[in-house]
Amino acid sequence: MAKSGLGKKETQQAIEILNTIMEIELAGVVRYTHYSLMVYGYNRIPITSWLKGNAEEGLMHAHKAGELVTLLGGHPSLKIGKLLETEQHDIGDILRESLAHETMAIEAYYQLLALVEGKSVLLEEYAREMIVSEELHLDEVNKMLRKPGDLAPFKA
């Protein structure tokens, strides 16, 4: 294993956070796959493509977190994050649920960053890279929720 400034307790905490990230990302795979099946109307094709892309990205993110768990000597979780069927399938509802889900994911990445900052370049850079990716994704969803011409960010 690479040299790290993480102690035994911090390593275990990092493993726990990474497993939480993995669970959240896997829940996103299921969530976005479900959403892609529930879109109807004129804009179905581009929206379902975007949702399927998010599912694929979530799987890559989960895999990356799992690889880091094993790098740290941990055991990747077989759990999946919370899945809530709201029975709301309007595009706006789907996007608002997506915003909430992505916010939960980004909080976990920030938690990891706070734990490893200045102690593990590998984990710090990973957390920063994922935060950038998630923040860009949040911005994309936020823009999709705005009415055409609205410049101000969407407020839930």
CNS distance restraints for C-alpha pairs under 8 A (distance, minus, plus):
assign (resid   1 and name CA) (resid  71 and name CA) 6.69 0.50 0.50
assign (resid   1 and name CA) (resid  72 and name CA) 7.27 0.50 0.50
assign (resid   4 and name CA) (resid 119 and name CA) 6.32 0.50 0.50
assign (resid   4 and name CA) (resid 120 and name CA) 5.18 0.50 0.50
assign (resid   4 and name CA) (resid 121 and name CA) 7.82 0.50 0.50
assign (resid   5 and name CA) (resid 118 and name CA) 7.97 0.50 0.50
assign (resid   5 and name CA) (resid 119 and name CA) 4.43 0.50 0.50
assign (resid   5 and name CA) (resid 120 and name CA) 5.86 0.50 0.50
assign (resid   6 and name CA) (resid  10 and name CA) 5.52 0.50 0.50
assign (resid   6 and name CA) (resid  11 and name CA) 5.76 0.50 0.50
assign (resid   6 and name CA) (resid 116 and name CA) 7.24 0.50 0.50
assign (resid   6 and name CA) (resid 119 and name CA) 5.77 0.50 0.50
assign (resid   6 and name CA) (resid 120 and name CA) 6.73 0.50 0.50
assign (resid   7 and name CA) (resid  11 and name CA) 5.98 0.50 0.50
assign (resid   8 and name CA) (resid  12 and name CA) 6.30 0.50 0.50
assign (resid   9 and name CA) (resid  13 and name CA) 6.24 0.50 0.50
assign (resid  10 and name CA) (resid  14 and name CA) 6.04 0.50 0.50
assign (resid  10 and name CA) (resid 115 and name CA) 7.25 0.50 0.50
assign (resid  10 and name CA) (resid 116 and name CA) 7.93 0.50 0.50
assign (resid  11 and name CA) (resid  15 and name CA) 6.21 0.50 0.50
assign (resid  11 and name CA) (resid  72 and name CA) 6.87 0.50 0.50
assign (resid  12 and name CA) (resid  16 and name CA) 6.26 0.50 0.50
assign (resid  12 and name CA) (resid  74 and name CA) 7.83 0.50 0.50
assign (resid  13 and name CA) (resid  17 and name CA) 6.22 0.50 0.50
assign (resid  14 and name CA) (resid  18 and name CA) 6.01 0.50 0.50
assign (resid  14 and name CA) (resid 112 and name CA) 6.45 0.50 0.50
assign (resid  14 and name CA) (resid 115 and name CA) 7.24 0.50 0.50
assign (resid  14 and name CA) (resid 116 and name CA) 7.70 0.50 0.50
assign (resid  15 and name CA) (resid  19 and name CA) 6.06 0.50 0.50
assign (resid  15 and name CA) (resid  68 and name CA) 7.93 0.50 0.50
assign (resid  15 and name CA) (resid  69 and name CA) 5.34 0.50 0.50
assign (resid  15 and name CA) (resid  72 and name CA) 6.98 0.50 0.50
assign (resid  15 and name CA) (resid  74 and name CA) 6.18 0.50 0.50
assign (resid  16 and name CA) (resid  20 and name CA) 6.24 0.50 0.50
assign (resid  17 and name CA) (resid  21 and name CA) 6.16 0.50 0.50
assign (resid  17 and name CA) (resid 108 and name CA) 6.74 0.50 0.50
assign (resid  17 and name CA) (resid 111 and name CA) 7.51 0.50 0.50
assign (resid  17 and name CA) (resid 112 and name CA) 6.27 0.50 0.50
assign (resid  18 and name CA) (resid  22 and name CA) 6.11 0.50 0.50
assign (resid  18 and name CA) (resid  65 and name CA) 5.50 0.50 0.50
assign (resid  18 and name CA) (resid  66 and name CA) 7.08 0.50 0.50
assign (resid  18 and name CA) (resid  68 and name CA) 7.39 0.50 0.50
assign (resid  18 and name CA) (resid  69 and name CA) 6.32 0.50 0.50
assign (resid  18 and name CA) (resid 112 and name CA) 7.58 0.50 0.50
assign (resid  19 and name CA) (resid  23 and name CA) 6.17 0.50 0.50
assign (resid  19 and name CA) (resid  65 and name CA) 7.04 0.50 0.50
assign (resid  19 and name CA) (resid  66 and name CA) 6.92 0.50 0.50
assign (resid  19 and name CA) (resid  69 and name CA) 7.05 0.50 0.50
assign (resid  19 and name CA) (resid  76 and name CA) 6.15 0.50 0.50
assign (resid  19 and name CA) (resid  77 and name CA) 5.59 0.50 0.50
assign (resid  20 and name CA) (resid  24 and name CA) 6.16 0.50 0.50
assign (resid  20 and name CA) (resid  81 and name CA) 7.64 0.50 0.50
assign (resid  20 and name CA) (resid 108 and name CA) 7.37 0.50 0.50
assign (resid  21 and name CA) (resid  25 and name CA) 6.05 0.50 0.50
assign (resid  21 and name CA) (resid  62 and name CA) 6.96 0.50 0.50
assign (resid  21 and name CA) (resid  65 and name CA) 6.72 0.50 0.50
assign (resid  21 and name CA) (resid 105 and name CA) 6.58 0.50 0.50
assign (resid  21 and name CA) (resid 108 and name CA) 6.21 0.50 0.50
assign (resid  21 and name CA) (resid 109 and name CA) 7.30 0.50 0.50
assign (resid  22 and name CA) (resid  26 and name CA) 6.10 0.50 0.50
assign (resid  22 and name CA) (resid  61 and name CA) 7.31 0.50 0.50
assign (resid  22 and name CA) (resid  62 and name CA) 4.35 0.50 0.50
assign (resid  22 and name CA) (resid  63 and name CA) 7.25 0.50 0.50
assign (resid  22 and name CA) (resid  65 and name CA) 5.66 0.50 0.50
assign (resid  22 and name CA) (resid  66 and name CA) 6.41 0.50 0.50
assign (resid  22 and name CA) (resid  77 and name CA) 7.39 0.50 0.50
assign (resid  22 and name CA) (resid  80 and name CA) 7.78 0.50 0.50
assign (resid  23 and name CA) (resid  27 and name CA) 6.17 0.50 0.50
assign (resid  23 and name CA) (resid  62 and name CA) 7.28 0.50 0.50
assign (resid  23 and name CA) (resid  77 and name CA) 7.19 0.50 0.50
assign (resid  23 and name CA) (resid  78 and name CA) 7.87 0.50 0.50
assign (resid  23 and name CA) (resid  79 and name CA) 5.91 0.50 0.50
assign (resid  23 and name CA) (resid  80 and name CA) 4.34 0.50 0.50
assign (resid  23 and name CA) (resid  81 and name CA) 4.60 0.50 0.50
assign (resid  24 and name CA) (resid  28 and name CA) 6.28 0.50 0.50
assign (resid  24 and name CA) (resid  62 and name CA) 8.00 0.50 0.50
assign (resid  24 and name CA) (resid  80 and name CA) 6.64 0.50 0.50
assign (resid  24 and name CA) (resid  81 and name CA) 4.68 0.50 0.50
assign (resid  24 and name CA) (resid  82 and name CA) 7.51 0.50 0.50
assign (resid  24 and name CA) (resid 104 and name CA) 7.84 0.50 0.50
assign (resid  24 and name CA) (resid 105 and name CA) 6.27 0.50 0.50
assign (resid  25 and name CA) (resid  29 and name CA) 6.46 0.50 0.50
assign (resid  25 and name CA) (resid  58 and name CA) 4.99 0.50 0.50
assign (resid  25 and name CA) (resid  59 and name CA) 6.64 0.50 0.50
assign (resid  25 and name CA) (resid  61 and name CA) 6.41 0.50 0.50
assign (resid  25 and name CA) (resid  62 and name CA) 5.25 0.50 0.50
assign (resid  25 and name CA) (resid  81 and name CA) 7.64 0.50 0.50
assign (resid  25 and name CA) (resid 105 and name CA) 7.29 0.50 0.50
assign (resid  26 and name CA) (resid  30 and name CA) 6.60 0.50 0.50
assign (resid  26 and name CA) (resid  58 and name CA) 6.40 0.50 0.50
assign (resid  26 and name CA) (resid  59 and name CA) 6.22 0.50 0.50
assign (resid  26 and name CA) (resid  62 and name CA) 6.07 0.50 0.50
assign (resid  26 and name CA) (resid  80 and name CA) 5.87 0.50 0.50
assign (resid  26 and name CA) (resid  81 and name CA) 6.88 0.50 0.50
assign (resid  27 and name CA) (resid  31 and name CA) 5.99 0.50 0.50
assign (resid  27 and name CA) (resid  80 and name CA) 5.56 0.50 0.50
assign (resid  27 and name CA) (resid  81 and name CA) 4.96 0.50 0.50
assign (resid  27 and name CA) (resid  82 and name CA) 6.58 0.50 0.50
assign (resid  27 and name CA) (resid  83 and name CA) 6.39 0.50 0.50
assign (resid  28 and name CA) (resid  32 and name CA) 5.82 0.50 0.50
assign (resid  28 and name CA) (resid  54 and name CA) 7.94 0.50 0.50
assign (resid  28 and name CA) (resid  55 and name CA) 6.40 0.50 0.50
assign (resid  28 and name CA) (resid  58 and name CA) 5.99 0.50 0.50
assign (resid  28 and name CA) (resid 101 and name CA) 7.38 0.50 0.50
assign (resid  29 and name CA) (resid  33 and name CA) 6.04 0.50 0.50
assign (resid  29 and name CA) (resid  54 and name CA) 7.37 0.50 0.50
assign (resid  29 and name CA) (resid  55 and name CA) 4.20 0.50 0.50
assign (resid  29 and name CA) (resid  56 and name CA) 6.88 0.50 0.50
assign (resid  29 and name CA) (resid  58 and name CA) 5.47 0.50 0.50
assign (resid  29 and name CA) (resid  59 and name CA) 6.13 0.50 0.50
assign (resid  30 and name CA) (resid  34 and name CA) 6.10 0.50 0.50
assign (resid  30 and name CA) (resid  55 and name CA) 7.18 0.50 0.50
assign (resid  31 and name CA) (resid  35 and name CA) 6.14 0.50 0.50
assign (resid  31 and name CA) (resid  55 and name CA) 7.74 0.50 0.50
assign (resid  31 and name CA) (resid  83 and name CA) 7.19 0.50 0.50
assign (resid  32 and name CA) (resid  36 and name CA) 6.07 0.50 0.50
assign (resid  32 and name CA) (resid  51 and name CA) 5.43 0.50 0.50
assign (resid  32 and name CA) (resid  52 and name CA) 6.43 0.50 0.50
assign (resid  32 and name CA) (resid  54 and name CA) 6.45 0.50 0.50
assign (resid  32 and name CA) (resid  55 and name CA) 5.21 0.50 0.50
assign (resid  33 and name CA) (resid  37 and name CA) 6.63 0.50 0.50
assign (resid  33 and name CA) (resid  51 and name CA) 6.91 0.50 0.50
assign (resid  33 and name CA) (resid  52 and name CA) 6.07 0.50 0.50
assign (resid  33 and name CA) (resid  55 and name CA) 6.02 0.50 0.50
assign (resid  34 and name CA) (resid  38 and name CA) 6.56 0.50 0.50
assign (resid  35 and name CA) (resid  39 and name CA) 6.62 0.50 0.50
assign (resid  35 and name CA) (resid  48 and name CA) 7.81 0.50 0.50
assign (resid  35 and name CA) (resid  51 and name CA) 6.94 0.50 0.50
assign (resid  35 and name CA) (resid  89 and name CA) 7.45 0.50 0.50
assign (resid  35 and name CA) (resid  94 and name CA) 6.86 0.50 0.50
assign (resid  36 and name CA) (resid  47 and name CA) 7.52 0.50 0.50
assign (resid  36 and name CA) (resid  48 and name CA) 4.66 0.50 0.50
assign (resid  36 and name CA) (resid  49 and name CA) 7.64 0.50 0.50
assign (resid  36 and name CA) (resid  51 and name CA) 5.52 0.50 0.50
assign (resid  36 and name CA) (resid  52 and name CA) 6.31 0.50 0.50
assign (resid  37 and name CA) (resid  48 and name CA) 7.45 0.50 0.50
assign (resid  38 and name CA) (resid  89 and name CA) 6.23 0.50 0.50
assign (resid  39 and name CA) (resid  44 and name CA) 5.71 0.50 0.50
assign (resid  39 and name CA) (resid  47 and name CA) 7.52 0.50 0.50
assign (resid  39 and name CA) (resid  48 and name CA) 6.77 0.50 0.50
assign (resid  39 and name CA) (resid  89 and name CA) 7.10 0.50 0.50
assign (resid  39 and name CA) (resid  90 and name CA) 7.64 0.50 0.50
assign (resid  39 and name CA) (resid  91 and name CA) 7.11 0.50 0.50
assign (resid  40 and name CA) (resid  44 and name CA) 5.41 0.50 0.50
assign (resid  43 and name CA) (resid  47 and name CA) 6.27 0.50 0.50
assign (resid  44 and name CA) (resid  48 and name CA) 5.81 0.50 0.50
assign (resid  45 and name CA) (resid  49 and name CA) 6.13 0.50 0.50
assign (resid  46 and name CA) (resid  50 and name CA) 6.22 0.50 0.50
assign (resid  47 and name CA) (resid  51 and name CA) 6.20 0.50 0.50
assign (resid  48 and name CA) (resid  52 and name CA) 6.02 0.50 0.50
assign (resid  49 and name CA) (resid  53 and name CA) 6.13 0.50 0.50
assign (resid  50 and name CA) (resid  54 and name CA) 6.34 0.50 0.50
assign (resid  51 and name CA) (resid  55 and name CA) 6.37 0.50 0.50
assign (resid  52 and name CA) (resid  56 and name CA) 6.32 0.50 0.50
assign (resid  53 and name CA) (resid  57 and name CA) 6.12 0.50 0.50
assign (resid  54 and name CA) (resid  58 and name CA) 6.05 0.50 0.50
assign (resid  55 and name CA) (resid  59 and name CA) 6.37 0.50 0.50
assign (resid  56 and name CA) (resid  60 and name CA) 6.44 0.50 0.50
assign (resid  57 and name CA) (resid  61 and name CA) 6.18 0.50 0.50
assign (resid  58 and name CA) (resid  62 and name CA) 6.07 0.50 0.50
assign (resid  59 and name CA) (resid  63 and name CA) 6.14 0.50 0.50
assign (resid  60 and name CA) (resid  64 and name CA) 6.17 0.50 0.50
assign (resid  61 and name CA) (resid  65 and name CA) 6.28 0.50 0.50
assign (resid  62 and name CA) (resid  66 and name CA) 6.18 0.50 0.50
assign (resid  63 and name CA) (resid  67 and name CA) 6.16 0.50 0.50
assign (resid  64 and name CA) (resid  68 and name CA) 6.46 0.50 0.50
assign (resid  65 and name CA) (resid  69 and name CA) 6.32 0.50 0.50
assign (resid  66 and name CA) (resid  70 and name CA) 6.45 0.50 0.50
assign (resid  66 and name CA) (resid  76 and name CA) 5.41 0.50 0.50
assign (resid  66 and name CA) (resid  77 and name CA) 7.89 0.50 0.50
assign (resid  67 and name CA) (resid  71 and name CA) 6.15 0.50 0.50
assign (resid  68 and name CA) (resid  72 and name CA) 6.19 0.50 0.50
assign (resid  69 and name CA) (resid  73 and name CA) 6.49 0.50 0.50
assign (resid  69 and name CA) (resid  74 and name CA) 5.06 0.50 0.50
assign (resid  69 and name CA) (resid  75 and name CA) 6.38 0.50 0.50
assign (resid  69 and name CA) (resid  76 and name CA) 5.97 0.50 0.50
assign (resid  70 and name CA) (resid  74 and name CA) 4.96 0.50 0.50
assign (resid  70 and name CA) (resid  75 and name CA) 6.07 0.50 0.50
assign (resid  70 and name CA) (resid  76 and name CA) 6.82 0.50 0.50
assign (resid  88 and name CA) (resid  93 and name CA) 5.96 0.50 0.50
assign (resid  88 and name CA) (resid  94 and name CA) 7.12 0.50 0.50
assign (resid  89 and name CA) (resid  93 and name CA) 6.14 0.50 0.50
assign (resid  89 and name CA) (resid  94 and name CA) 5.97 0.50 0.50
assign (resid  90 and name CA) (resid  94 and name CA) 6.21 0.50 0.50
assign (resid  91 and name CA) (resid  95 and name CA) 6.11 0.50 0.50
assign (resid  92 and name CA) (resid  96 and name CA) 6.13 0.50 0.50
assign (resid  92 and name CA) (resid 145 and name CA) 6.59 0.50 0.50
assign (resid  93 and name CA) (resid  97 and name CA) 6.15 0.50 0.50
assign (resid  94 and name CA) (resid  98 and name CA) 6.09 0.50 0.50
assign (resid  95 and name CA) (resid  99 and name CA) 6.11 0.50 0.50
assign (resid  95 and name CA) (resid 141 and name CA) 6.42 0.50 0.50
assign (resid  95 and name CA) (resid 144 and name CA) 7.75 0.50 0.50
assign (resid  95 and name CA) (resid 145 and name CA) 6.96 0.50 0.50
assign (resid  96 and name CA) (resid 100 and name CA) 6.37 0.50 0.50
assign (resid  96 and name CA) (resid 145 and name CA) 7.74 0.50 0.50
assign (resid  96 and name CA) (resid 156 and name CA) 7.47 0.50 0.50
assign (resid  97 and name CA) (resid 101 and name CA) 6.17 0.50 0.50
assign (resid  98 and name CA) (resid 102 and name CA) 6.02 0.50 0.50
assign (resid  98 and name CA) (resid 141 and name CA) 7.61 0.50 0.50
assign (resid  99 and name CA) (resid 103 and name CA) 6.06 0.50 0.50
assign (resid  99 and name CA) (resid 138 and name CA) 6.29 0.50 0.50
assign (resid  99 and name CA) (resid 141 and name CA) 6.54 0.50 0.50
assign (resid  99 and name CA) (resid 142 and name CA) 7.44 0.50 0.50
assign (resid 100 and name CA) (resid 104 and name CA) 6.40 0.50 0.50
assign (resid 101 and name CA) (resid 105 and name CA) 6.47 0.50 0.50
assign (resid 102 and name CA) (resid 106 and name CA) 6.16 0.50 0.50
assign (resid 102 and name CA) (resid 134 and name CA) 6.86 0.50 0.50
assign (resid 102 and name CA) (resid 137 and name CA) 7.87 0.50 0.50
assign (resid 102 and name CA) (resid 138 and name CA) 6.61 0.50 0.50
assign (resid 103 and name CA) (resid 107 and name CA) 6.25 0.50 0.50
assign (resid 103 and name CA) (resid 138 and name CA) 7.48 0.50 0.50
assign (resid 104 and name CA) (resid 108 and name CA) 6.61 0.50 0.50
assign (resid 105 and name CA) (resid 109 and name CA) 6.54 0.50 0.50
assign (resid 105 and name CA) (resid 134 and name CA) 7.74 0.50 0.50
assign (resid 106 and name CA) (resid 110 and name CA) 6.22 0.50 0.50
assign (resid 106 and name CA) (resid 130 and name CA) 7.95 0.50 0.50
assign (resid 106 and name CA) (resid 131 and name CA) 6.07 0.50 0.50
assign (resid 106 and name CA) (resid 134 and name CA) 6.12 0.50 0.50
assign (resid 106 and name CA) (resid 135 and name CA) 7.42 0.50 0.50
assign (resid 107 and name CA) (resid 111 and name CA) 6.14 0.50 0.50
assign (resid 108 and name CA) (resid 112 and name CA) 6.31 0.50 0.50
assign (resid 109 and name CA) (resid 113 and name CA) 6.21 0.50 0.50
assign (resid 109 and name CA) (resid 127 and name CA) 5.51 0.50 0.50
assign (resid 109 and name CA) (resid 128 and name CA) 7.85 0.50 0.50
assign (resid 109 and name CA) (resid 130 and name CA) 6.90 0.50 0.50
assign (resid 109 and name CA) (resid 131 and name CA) 6.22 0.50 0.50
assign (resid 110 and name CA) (resid 114 and name CA) 6.14 0.50 0.50
assign (resid 110 and name CA) (resid 127 and name CA) 7.04 0.50 0.50
assign (resid 110 and name CA) (resid 131 and name CA) 7.13 0.50 0.50
assign (resid 111 and name CA) (resid 115 and name CA) 6.41 0.50 0.50
assign (resid 112 and name CA) (resid 116 and name CA) 6.28 0.50 0.50
assign (resid 112 and name CA) (resid 123 and name CA) 7.91 0.50 0.50
assign (resid 112 and name CA) (resid 124 and name CA) 7.86 0.50 0.50
assign (resid 112 and name CA) (resid 127 and name CA) 6.50 0.50 0.50
assign (resid 113 and name CA) (resid 117 and name CA) 5.53 0.50 0.50
assign (resid 113 and name CA) (resid 123 and name CA) 7.49 0.50 0.50
assign (resid 113 and name CA) (resid 124 and name CA) 5.64 0.50 0.50
assign (resid 113 and name CA) (resid 127 and name CA) 5.47 0.50 0.50
assign (resid 113 and name CA) (resid 128 and name CA) 7.07 0.50 0.50
assign (resid 116 and name CA) (resid 120 and name CA) 5.61 0.50 0.50
assign (resid 116 and name CA) (resid 123 and name CA) 6.46 0.50 0.50
assign (resid 116 and name CA) (resid 124 and name CA) 5.83 0.50 0.50
assign (resid 117 and name CA) (resid 121 and name CA) 7.67 0.50 0.50
assign (resid 117 and name CA) (resid 124 and name CA) 5.55 0.50 0.50
assign (resid 118 and name CA) (resid 124 and name CA) 7.50 0.50 0.50
assign (resid 119 and name CA) (resid 124 and name CA) 7.90 0.50 0.50
assign (resid 120 and name CA) (resid 124 and name CA) 5.86 0.50 0.50
assign (resid 121 and name CA) (resid 125 and name CA) 5.85 0.50 0.50
assign (resid 122 and name CA) (resid 126 and name CA) 6.14 0.50 0.50
assign (resid 123 and name CA) (resid 127 and name CA) 6.02 0.50 0.50
assign (resid 124 and name CA) (resid 128 and name CA) 6.15 0.50 0.50
assign (resid 125 and name CA) (resid 129 and name CA) 5.97 0.50 0.50
assign (resid 126 and name CA) (resid 130 and name CA) 6.16 0.50 0.50
assign (resid 127 and name CA) (resid 131 and name CA) 6.05 0.50 0.50
assign (resid 128 and name CA) (resid 132 and name CA) 6.21 0.50 0.50
assign (resid 129 and name CA) (resid 133 and name CA) 6.32 0.50 0.50
assign (resid 130 and name CA) (resid 134 and name CA) 6.01 0.50 0.50
assign (resid 131 and name CA) (resid 135 and name CA) 5.88 0.50 0.50
assign (resid 132 and name CA) (resid 136 and name CA) 6.17 0.50 0.50
assign (resid 133 and name CA) (resid 137 and name CA) 6.24 0.50 0.50
assign (resid 134 and name CA) (resid 138 and name CA) 6.06 0.50 0.50
assign (resid 135 and name CA) (resid 139 and name CA) 6.16 0.50 0.50
assign (resid 136 and name CA) (resid 140 and name CA) 6.21 0.50 0.50
assign (resid 137 and name CA) (resid 141 and name CA) 6.32 0.50 0.50
assign (resid 138 and name CA) (resid 142 and name CA) 6.02 0.50 0.50
assign (resid 139 and name CA) (resid 143 and name CA) 6.12 0.50 0.50
assign (resid 140 and name CA) (resid 144 and name CA) 6.30 0.50 0.50
assign (resid 141 and name CA) (resid 145 and name CA) 6.35 0.50 0.50
assign (resid 142 and name CA) (resid 146 and name CA) 6.66 0.50 0.50
assign (resid 142 and name CA) (resid 153 and name CA) 6.51 0.50 0.50
assign (resid 142 and name CA) (resid 154 and name CA) 5.65 0.50 0.50
assign (resid 143 and name CA) (resid 153 and name CA) 7.07 0.50 0.50
assign (resid 143 and name CA) (resid 154 and name CA) 7.18 0.50 0.50
assign (resid 145 and name CA) (resid 154 and name CA) 6.35 0.50 0.50
assign (resid 146 and name CA) (resid 150 and name CA) 6.01 0.50 0.50
assign (resid 146 and name CA) (resid 151 and name CA) 7.98 0.50 0.50
assign (resid 146 and name CA) (resid 153 and name CA) 7.23 0.50 0.50
assign (resid 146 and name CA) (resid 154 and name CA) 5.74 0.50 0.50
